[in-house]
Amino acid sequence: MTLSVRRLVSLLSASALVATLAVATVPAAMVLAATPSGTVIFDNTAAVLPPNLPSVGYEATSTSEWGTEVQFGGAQRLLTKVVVTMSDWALNSTYPTMPASGWTHPITLNLYQVGSPTPGALIKSVTQTFTIPWRPATPVCATDPTAYVASDGNCYHGLAFNITFDLAGTIVPDQLIVGIAYNTSDYGVTPLRATAPSGGPYDSLNVATYPGTGDGTVPTQPSVGSFPFPLGSYLNSTWTGAYGDGGAGGTGTFRFDPSSWGGYQPAVQFSALYVCSPTGLTRDGINLTAAILNPLTPVAGTVNATGCNIGVYYGPGTSGSVSGANIFGANYYGVVANAASVSVSNTSIHDIGETPLNGDQHGVGVLYTTIDQAGTHTGASATGTLSGTTITNYQKNGVVVSGTGAAVTVQGNTVTGQGPVNYIAQNGIEISYGGSATVTGNTVSGNWYTGPTYTACGLLFYKAAGVKQSKNVLFANQTNLCNAGRGGGNVSF
């Protein structure tokens, strides 16, 4: 760089300017804000937030916008939230007319298509006004009276904190460029010098970095996702010294700088849900959508299907497996094998239904089927093994095997209903409408309806074919075993 990071810190620390990069390695002192709804697909923030972090001061470095290119992990691309870590160096005593609780300032998050040297088209721009906490004034640092002593015993000039942007409904590609922008006295889209000649606390507001090496040679990567260019970032500054290339690529525009800030990157965290894809399976007049549609590889890990009707869907003629997964959030089904061959094992399936659960007749943990809602066959067979899986907090049924040609082994699972409820008659494991199964070694409990006429069943066999059940542990169900429509039975359901 034209001016080394060490030299830059030294010069700014000796002046009244806000330090651009105040490098300190400190123990943790403050827990990061809770992860927003959705799954984290990129994370360059501290899991535990220290009192302060290295940071870039926009007024001090003539900067209007700073950001970087990110590569997301996972498959979720429907954004929910973006967290940015900031650092405030402003003291309330400098601005005594402002509230002690903090000051407010609008900050903009820009998401761009990938491009170089300048970003591609703008995907989304969000401006929100945040309350900024003042940095502490006391206890005063004995070795530096301009700093304060944090709870970890170290001295700092700034206070790290997180802001959260609402990006709900924004679909993004696998890679994008993120930029953080705000106005200071002399920089930004609308510099504030004309309206506030004496400046304001925004001149002491910085964007924090993490983890960073600062030497410009050692690449650093986030805990989730990756940096395609870990030593470079995108920067809009009018100061040549802010750029790793000394401004050779131009100043005053948001463009790629191959080694800006010596390898430090802005601290950002993206969370997202799956983009719900239509399956062609119809229920209640709805073309049900799925978070994961006909996966070609085994499904494992967390599947937060919030906003989708189905967690994992396999359509006619497909095959696959779900193992070691944690599936939740869908309102119709956790896993569907529609005329497909699917193995589900050692998986947790929960919270399938409406929020809160209600009397609508859907919300099933696992469905193997060869028929649609009208009774039309969707395929010749639905086969597989469901084993070692825990199914809880479902709305209607834990497991359903339904339709001629649906033949499944259901063994060693734990299926737990809501207990006595008055809004729906739940069933633990249902084999129906020509479906067949071997049901063995399962623990089924908590299916109990307190309303009139109907009963809730631990095991429900209705117009089934060739069901064999043994060694199942059935308890706390209104009726442990219901057999109707074939082989006798005298219960309503």
Secondary structure, DSSP 8 states (H G I E B T S, - for coil): --S-HHHHHHHHHHSSS--S---------EE-----SSEEEEE-S-SEE-S---EEETTTTTEEEEEEEEE--SS--EEEEEEEEEEE---GGGSTTS-TT-EEEEEEEEEE---SSS--SEEEEEEEEEEE------SB-SS-TTSEE-TTS-EES-EEEEEEEEEEEEE--SEEEEEEE---SS-SSS-STTT-TT--GGGGEEEEB-S--SSSSS----SBSB-SSTT-EEEEES-GGGSTTTTTT-SSS-EEETTGGGG--B-EEEEEE---EEEEEEETTEEEEEEEES-SS-EEEEEE-TTSSEEEEE-TT-EEEEEEEEEE--SSEEEEEES-EEEEES-EEEEESSSS--SSS--EEEEEESB-TTS-B--S-EEEEEES-EEEEESSEEEEEESTTEEEEEES-EEEEEEEESS---EEEEEETT-EEEEES-EEEEEEE-SSS---EEEEEES-SSEEEES-EEES-SEEEEEESSS------
